[in-house]
């Protein structure tokens, strides 16, 4: 994973300067504060949803669907998107502008939608330390797999529509409402196309770095980083179009670094850290950054071991351990760890360049966030 292949890489001495530990610690503290406050608000939203959503009275399945949406939405999650949203507004003002709270709820409901559908596609039993929505339904309908599948799909769809409904009902001027909705609708559509190319990637024997970067951008970066940045700036009265290049550079670099971290932890982490069993990418046949790193360096016999395990839902823990040993023997783990850090440092350097334009405290948050994210390796 060479330095020259990094999209938006600054390639100057400043790009390797790490934000201080104090800056990363401050970012962590602010994220924790946002998570606690938002989780209380998110819980209140679900408390009111049963009263505000017109649902069929005789239905038993609809209340259960809402219960599962609530459970997954409130069960864990770092709320990084919420933190990005609020800090983007703080780039412009220290006030909390109208529409910000609704945008935060919308972002997290869109995330719930994505998690549910992702778990269906990956046939994943665990999410955030508990059963995925799909597997919760499979347990309730052991003799009706199509019913379980259909209900899980519909639960994900409902979360997406509720995400847009929140913005539509927000008590903000019509022009602001339209701008917020436009960002979220585009982010949702782009994420679906990202999921499509994510599946396409796994038909490549050895996907290129460029393809993995593209998958990361569409499936994750655009709705997890770029959309919250744009929403926060719009709510604060700043038009993001004039800053699009710098926002995209930051989002791209931070997004790749974060995805590499996730892929690293999926292979080299543990269930307490990730909330799911190690090797889920291998069992689902996902040719992630980590899997690509192993395949690119393994010998012919070792590649056969990896290829045989890819897409095997019954792949044993012993086989995953063997693939980990292959990766470590060839230094794939160290290379991936170094690459994610380099991307994080370039993202921090990009944020640092925002200082002449935006407020110092918020700029420091965006500077410290990428490196703090890759430090969370245990």
QUIPE-V771099 format. One record per residue. RES is the residue in three letters. SS is DSSP state (hx for helix, st for strand, lp for the rest). Layout:
res/ss
RES/SS
RES/SS
//
This chain:
res/ss
UNK/lp
UNK/lp
UNK/hx
UNK/hx
UNK/hx
UNK/lp
UNK/lp
UNK/lp
UNK/lp
UNK/lp
UNK/lp
UNK/lp
UNK/hx
UNK/hx
UNK/hx
UNK/hx
UNK/lp
UNK/lp
UNK/lp
UNK/lp
UNK/hx
UNK/hx
UNK/hx
UNK/hx
UNK/hx
UNK/hx
UNK/hx
UNK/hx
UNK/hx
UNK/hx
UNK/hx
UNK/hx
UNK/hx
UNK/hx
UNK/hx
UNK/hx
UNK/hx
UNK/hx
UNK/hx
UNK/hx
UNK/hx
UNK/hx
UNK/hx
UNK/hx
UNK/hx
UNK/hx
UNK/hx
UNK/hx
UNK/hx
UNK/hx
UNK/hx
UNK/hx
UNK/lp
UNK/lp
UNK/lp
UNK/lp
UNK/lp
UNK/lp
UNK/lp
UNK/lp
UNK/hx
UNK/hx
UNK/hx
UNK/hx
UNK/hx
UNK/hx
UNK/hx
UNK/hx
UNK/hx
UNK/hx
UNK/hx
UNK/hx
UNK/hx
UNK/hx
UNK/lp
UNK/lp
UNK/lp
UNK/lp
UNK/lp
UNK/hx
UNK/hx
UNK/hx
UNK/hx
UNK/hx
UNK/hx
UNK/hx
UNK/hx
UNK/hx
UNK/hx
UNK/hx
UNK/lp
UNK/lp
UNK/lp
UNK/lp
UNK/lp
UNK/lp
UNK/lp
UNK/lp
UNK/lp
UNK/hx
UNK/hx
UNK/hx
UNK/hx
UNK/hx
UNK/hx
UNK/hx
UNK/hx
UNK/hx
UNK/hx
UNK/hx
UNK/hx
UNK/hx
UNK/hx
UNK/hx
UNK/hx
UNK/hx
UNK/hx
UNK/hx
UNK/hx
UNK/hx
UNK/hx
UNK/hx
UNK/lp
UNK/lp
UNK/lp
UNK/st
UNK/st
UNK/lp
UNK/lp
UNK/st
UNK/st
UNK/lp
UNK/hx
UNK/hx
UNK/hx
UNK/hx
UNK/hx
UNK/hx
UNK/hx
UNK/hx
UNK/lp
UNK/lp
UNK/lp
UNK/lp
UNK/hx
UNK/hx
UNK/hx
UNK/hx
UNK/hx
UNK/hx
UNK/hx
UNK/hx
UNK/hx
UNK/hx
UNK/hx
UNK/hx
UNK/hx
UNK/hx
UNK/hx
UNK/hx
UNK/hx
UNK/hx
UNK/hx
UNK/hx
UNK/hx
UNK/hx
UNK/hx
UNK/hx
UNK/lp
UNK/lp
UNK/lp
UNK/lp
UNK/lp
UNK/hx
UNK/hx
UNK/hx
UNK/hx
UNK/hx
UNK/hx
UNK/hx
UNK/hx
UNK/hx
UNK/hx
UNK/hx
UNK/hx
UNK/hx
UNK/hx
UNK/hx
UNK/hx
UNK/hx
UNK/hx
UNK/hx
UNK/hx
UNK/hx
UNK/hx
UNK/hx
UNK/hx
UNK/hx
UNK/hx
UNK/hx
UNK/hx
UNK/lp
UNK/lp
UNK/lp
UNK/lp
UNK/lp
UNK/lp
UNK/lp
UNK/hx
UNK/hx
UNK/hx
UNK/hx
UNK/hx
UNK/hx
UNK/hx
UNK/hx
UNK/hx
UNK/hx
UNK/hx
UNK/hx
UNK/hx
UNK/hx
UNK/hx
UNK/hx
UNK/hx
UNK/hx
UNK/hx
UNK/hx
UNK/hx
UNK/hx
UNK/hx
UNK/hx
UNK/hx
UNK/hx
UNK/hx
UNK/lp
UNK/lp
UNK/lp
UNK/lp
UNK/hx
UNK/hx
UNK/hx
UNK/hx
UNK/hx
UNK/hx
UNK/hx
UNK/hx
UNK/hx
UNK/hx
UNK/hx
UNK/hx
UNK/hx
UNK/hx
UNK/hx
UNK/hx
UNK/hx
UNK/hx
UNK/hx
UNK/hx
UNK/hx
UNK/hx
UNK/hx
UNK/hx
UNK/hx
UNK/hx
UNK/hx
UNK/hx
UNK/hx
UNK/lp
UNK/lp
UNK/hx
UNK/hx
UNK/hx
UNK/hx
UNK/lp
UNK/lp
UNK/lp
UNK/lp
UNK/lp
UNK/hx
UNK/hx
UNK/hx
UNK/hx
UNK/lp
UNK/lp
UNK/lp
UNK/lp
UNK/lp
UNK/hx
UNK/hx
UNK/hx
UNK/hx
UNK/hx
UNK/hx
UNK/hx
UNK/hx
UNK/hx
UNK/lp
UNK/lp
UNK/hx
UNK/hx
UNK/hx
UNK/hx
UNK/hx
UNK/hx
UNK/hx
UNK/hx
UNK/hx
UNK/hx
UNK/lp
UNK/lp
UNK/lp
UNK/lp
UNK/lp
UNK/lp
UNK/lp
UNK/hx
UNK/hx
UNK/hx
UNK/hx
UNK/hx
UNK/hx
UNK/hx
UNK/hx
UNK/hx
UNK/hx
UNK/hx
UNK/hx
UNK/hx
UNK/lp
UNK/lp
UNK/hx
UNK/hx
UNK/hx
UNK/hx
UNK/hx
UNK/hx
UNK/hx
UNK/hx
UNK/hx
UNK/hx
UNK/hx
UNK/hx
UNK/hx
UNK/hx
UNK/hx
UNK/hx
UNK/hx
UNK/hx
UNK/hx
UNK/hx
UNK/hx
UNK/lp
UNK/lp
UNK/lp
UNK/lp
UNK/lp
UNK/lp
UNK/lp
UNK/hx
UNK/hx
UNK/hx
UNK/hx
UNK/hx
UNK/hx
UNK/hx
UNK/hx
UNK/hx
UNK/hx
UNK/hx
UNK/hx
UNK/hx
UNK/hx
UNK/hx
UNK/hx
UNK/lp
UNK/lp
UNK/lp
//
